[in-house]
Amino acid sequence: MTPWVRILSLVLATAAFLSGCASQTPRVAPAQQLFHDQLFQPPAAPIDTASVFALTPEMRDYVKHELGTPGPGRDVRRMLFDALYRRDKLQLEYDAALTRTAAETFAARSGNCLSLAIMTAALARELKMPVIFQQVQIDEVWSRAGNLYFASNHVNLSLGRPLAGQNPYLLTAVDVANSLTVDFIPIPPKARENARPLTEKTVLAMFLNNRAAELLSAGQVDDAYWAARQAAEADPLFINAYNTLGVIYQHHGDQPQAEAALRYAHSQLPDNTIYLSNLAQTLESANKLDEAAVLRARLAQLEPYPPFYFFVQGQEAMKLGDYARARTLFERELDRVPDYHELHFWLALANYQLGNLHAADRHLALAMENSTTRSDHDIYSAKLDHLRAYAAQLRAK
């Protein structure tokens, strides 16, 4: 299963774009008036930010008994690094279903990239290792859940060590040049070289923003608001939190509040296509059509074919029974996002309807291979077994 960390960049109306872990610093932090607590019910389960990096007794026992104590001649960084990747050690598994705390990730032995990075940082700090979080500059990967579209970027971290002559147990004077990068997906060398350091408060904001998007996707709009608010409070300069707030206001029916939050995000990054699209849809809902048209024109210049453009057309063709056209459209979308599991699944359906069982088998296998949650993996596996059994029956006739 391919590992990514969601960044949530929502777009509304027909689709809401959420953006998760990407971060660009605006000039100024917004005023508190973008928060409207009175519109929402209190959170059912408030997120304790102190728990995000907290260790459990089990985690401390693991560090003590499996990794040991730093000392002369022992590169404990390498021991932790190896434990993260070896199947006979921590036995980690990628699962994008939920952004977990360090303790939750350790207990489940699974999580998305942000969860795994947070857990690794918590273990490293128990070993007195400096940790450097990094935003990796690679293209966004898109996924969807209902009418929410998610742009996923990537975060990794480096395990540092103190500079020579410094106290080896202080988290200061880090030797960045000789740091050891921990990553859970293959990254092009150039992207790794151009990675940008992130502060812990930004990583915390990313965690909360991801949680907000996951809650919104689950229909828990009130809880989603409080998580997005916490994200903005954790790092007031994390722009994606205000985009997420805007989408939450939209789903809650609070149009003026949605417009204010999205205007702020757009003012900081005017050519961000996610913010442009969300704000344009909000203005259209408010019947501010002239202003929305200006944004749409700019959006068309920056992004003539938005995410899932051909995918949606392909689904319409499937409804009409035009399976050949649907296959062509799905293949065009697949050229842009070759590893997206749902596209492979729909290509399998189109090929099945066209009688091409070999291609259907191939795309179902790719859907399973590229799935990002254990539940999706199991669904595709069951469908693949069913398809192969059906093909075997045809051959036996």
Secondary structure, 3 states (H helix, E strand, C coil): CCCCEEEEECCCCCCEEEEECCCCCCCCCCCHHHCCHHHCCCCCCCCCHHHCCCCCHHHHHHHHHHHCCCECCECHHHHHHHHHHCCCCCCCEECCCCCCCHHHHHHHCEECHHHHHHHHHHHHHHCCCCEEEEEEEEEEEEEEECCEEEEEEEEEEEECCECCCCCCCCCCCECHHHCEEECCCCCCHHHHHCCEEECHHHHHHHHHHHHHHHHHHCCCHHHHHHHHHHHHHHCCCCCHHHHHHHHHHHHHCCHHHHHHHHHHHHHHCCCCHHHHHHHHHHHHHCCCHHHHHHHHHHHHHHCCCCCCHHHHHHHHHHHCCCHHHHHHHHHHHHHHCCCCHHHHHHHHHHHHHCCCHHHHHHHHHHHHHHCCCHHHHHHHHHHHHHHHHHHHHHHHC
